[in-house]
Amino acid sequence: IQPFFAMVIFSIFFGQLAKIPSDGIPYPIFAYCALLPWQLFSHALNESSNSLVANQGLITKVYFPRLIIPVAPVLAGLVDFGIAFLVLIGMMLYYGIMPTFAVFTIPLFLILAVATALSVGLWLSALNVEYRDVRYTIPFLTQFWLFATPVAYPSSLVPESWRALYGLNPMAGVVEGFRWALLGKAEGPGTLLVVSVMVVIILFIGGLYYFRRMEKTFADVV
């Protein structure tokens, strides 16, 4: 439901009033297709970032691999994504948009979105245990990240010379990948995707290392 209402708001303010281009695709489905992976990422990031503090009673009483705690909400978000994806299929039928064979790459972009949320979530969840004020910055982080991601606008507005730098935002490659795979955009995410994958790998390795290093102190700090 949330992606649908967000799509309505985006369509009114960005599509109708601001006249943001949508690469020849009807703006409602242009925005909704991007909002699906974004909402999955945003929900997973918020839940995983606060997961250790929210489960502090469990952490102090029972020993188990702490990594399970931030991973669980990331995977749980896939259920809501599946429901919202059915709405997208209905919209594609309404607008007469038929996917190409590129649709089979959707799981890859989905994995990248989940990996991005988990990578950042590992950092923030561990930091949130040590510094409780971190949780108050997360809504601002996700809000800024939303507008730094081509959800309301196409990445074609970004100059080619800046494309690699723009790809440092992993969700840029995810969002453009979804549109390419489902809506039949002529060009794939290309450079955006390559840079995004590299960034996620670095974030994940760093986040996992930091989480493991801090894991021994979780029960004492929470």
Beta strands, then each sheet from edge to edge (+ up, - down):
end
